[in-house]
């Protein structure tokens, strides 16, 4: 299952995973968004290859409009990065996979090291 995005449909499920996971990437997209559908497999590969402990979530804003509105998502695609329950970064509309990778590297290593030290 590593490297696959888990579909999320409720605020409760999203809040729980963000608060209980060390490192989370949330992609807000839509079935009709060509860029969203193109970037999703690239992000899954990035997680699988470089960030195996990263929890990756996908919110379809066409299927879950109230969730997206509550989170302030009004254009697609949007990526939120969360570490230890705190939002660390956001990418909206125009971004590269390299920018996402660069934003993940240091906080991911720290979060995973802290998680391992706490075990």
N, C-alpha and C positions, 0 to 999 in steps of 0.2 A: 504493500500500500504506500510505501515511501515514494514521494514524488508525485502523488495524485492529490488533486484538490478535493476536499470534502465540501459538498454543497450544503449551504446553510440557508434556512428559510425563516428563522425567528430571531428576534433580539435576544431572547433568553439563551438560546444555543450559542449565539455569537459571543455574548458577554461571558458565558461560562468558559468557553474555550480560550478566550483572550485572557481571562483572569487566572486560569489554571495552567497555562502553557508558558514555558520560558521564552519562546520565540515564535511569533505568528506573522504570517503574511496573509492579508485579506485582499482578494481581487474582486472589485465590484464591476460587473459587466452586464451583458445582455445578449440574448440569442441573436438579435438583429444587429449587433455591433461587430462589424468585421474586424476591427482592430482588437477588440476584446477576445474574439475567438482565435485570432492569430497569436496573441501574446500569451494566452493561457498555456499551451503546450511548451512554450519557451520557458515560462516560469516553473512549470512542473519539472522540466529537465534541469533547470538551475538548482532547484531544491534537491532533486534526486542526486545530482552529481557533486554539488558543493556544500549543501546545507541540509544534511540528512535528518537532523533533529528539528528542522523548521516545520511547524504545523502550517499547512497551506489550506486556506478556505476560499470558497467561491460563492459570491452572492449574486444571483441573477436579478437585476433590478427591475426587469419586466415582470418576473414572477413574484418578486418580493418588494414591490414599490413602497409600502409603508416602512419597511426596515431601512431601505435606502434613504428615504426622506428623513427619517428620524436621525440618521447618521450624517445628514447634510450632503448626500451624494446627488448631484443634479446634472453631471456630465459624465461620460464614460470614455475610456476605462479610468478607474481610480484604484490605486494600491495604497493600503495602510500597512505599516510595519509596527508591530507591537513587541516590546521586550519587557518581561516581568510585569505584565499588566498595564504598562504605560505606552501610550502611542509615541513612537519615536520618529516616524517619517511618513510623508505622503507624496505620492506621485499622481498627477492628474493629466489626462488627455495625451500629452506629448512627452514621452520619456523613452529611454533605451534600457534594455536588459542590463547593460553595463552599469548604468546609473543605479539600478536597483541592487545589483551585485555589490557595488562599492558601498552603498548605504548599509547593507547587511553585514559585511565582513567583520568589522570590529565589534559592534554590539552583540552579534551572534556568538562570536568566540567567547566573549565575556559572560554572556547569559548561560551558555552551555558549560563553561568552566565552573561558574557559580553553582549551577544545578548539580554537577558532578561532585563538587566539594561538599554539598549539603547532604549527599547520600551516605 
